[in-house]
Amino acid sequence: MAAITLLDGSLKLSIFQEESDSEFEDNICLCFMEDCPEDEKIFKVDETSIYLTPEQAALIVLELNRVLGLYRGGSLPGSGKAQ
């Protein structure tokens, strides 16, 4: 999958499984790459990687889906609200 472009293109997010780290539980990588002037950077370096376990990645997906449901005016299953 191609990188997700954020912040008007100055921040790119790539998400992938780090095959070379398959012996570790946290081998799902969120790789942030910044291409902007130093005074506009969020991170201190041009590339920052955060490694997640499958459970942590699933929790992020669940939370993003919850927020998307609210944004779209619906609700999550089991919340008692109509979608």
C-alpha positions, 0 to 999 in steps of 0.5 A, a space after each residue: 500500500 502506498 503511504 498515507 499523506 497527511 498535513 498537506 503532504 508534509 507528513 507521510 504514514 506507511 503501515 507494514 509488517 516488518 518481516 525481518 522482526 517476525 520473532 518479535 510480537 510488535 512487528 507492525 510498523 507505523 513509519 512516519 516520514 516528514 518532509 518540511 522545514 525544521 521549524 514545522 516538524 512534529 518529530 525531531 528526525 525525518 523518519 520515526 517508526 512506532 512498532 505495535 503488537 497485533 492487539 494494539 493495531 486492532 485497538 487502533 482500528 476499532 477506535 478509528 472505526 468508532 470515531 468514523 461512525 460518529 463522524 458519519 452520524 451513525 453509531 457502533 453496533 450495540 450502542 443503542 443508537 440507530 445508524 
